[in-house]
Amino acid sequence: MEGLRRGLWRWKRYHIKVHLADEALLLPLTVRPRDTLSDLRAQLVGQGVSSWKRTFYYNARPLRDHQTVRDARLQDGSVLLLVSDPR
């Protein structure tokens, strides 16, 4: 049973949202636990949104591009904030 439970996480999908503070947009994304934030950036580019020189935030903490969805402790329904880097 434990092996089955461990194998099911591969098929798990989370429906999250990315709030673009500069454009006042809220975009839905479907991600897997093993997706990195770089993968999320690629999905945004596919939707026509540039994430160049912007940082993802979740629960008031900045997230790094190499982090996975699981490492960042994102859950189904989470909202990420994408903010331009201060200059």
Backbone hydrogen bonds, N-H to C=O, Kabsch-Sander energy under -0.5 kcal/mol:
donor,donor_aa,acceptor,acceptor_aa,energy
5,R,1,M,-2.3
6,R,2,E,-2.5
7,G,3,G,-1.9
8,L,4,L,-1.4
9,W,5,R,-0.6
9,W,6,R,-0.5
10,R,7,G,-0.9
11,W,8,L,-1.5
12,K,8,L,-0.6
12,K,9,W,-0.7
14,Y,31,V,-3.2
16,I,14,Y,-0.8
16,I,29,L,-2.4
17,K,78,S,-2.3
18,V,27,L,-2.8
19,H,17,K,-0.5
19,H,80,L,-3.7
20,L,18,V,-0.7
20,L,25,L,-2.6
21,A,19,H,-0.9
21,A,82,L,-1.3
24,A,20,L,-1.3
25,L,20,L,-1.4
27,L,18,V,-2.7
29,L,16,I,-2.8
31,V,14,Y,-2.7
31,V,29,L,-0.5
35,D,32,R,-1.5
37,L,65,D,-0.6
37,L,67,Q,-1.7
38,S,65,D,-1.4
40,L,36,T,-1.5
41,R,37,L,-2.1
42,A,38,S,-2.0
43,Q,39,D,-2.0
44,L,40,L,-2.1
45,V,41,R,-2.3
46,G,42,A,-2.0
47,Q,43,Q,-1.0
47,Q,44,L,-0.6
48,G,45,V,-1.7
49,V,44,L,-2.7
50,S,48,G,-0.5
54,R,51,S,-1.3
55,T,83,V,-3.0
56,F,63,L,-0.5
57,Y,81,L,-2.5
58,Y,61,R,-2.2
61,R,58,Y,-1.1
63,L,56,F,-2.6
67,Q,64,R,-1.4
69,V,35,D,-2.2
70,R,33,P,-2.0
72,A,68,T,-2.2
73,R,70,R,-1.2
74,L,69,V,-2.2
77,G,15,H,-2.2
78,S,75,Q,-2.1
80,L,17,K,-3.0
81,L,57,Y,-2.5
82,L,19,H,-2.8
83,V,55,T,-2.4
83,V,81,L,-0.6
85,D,53,K,-2.5
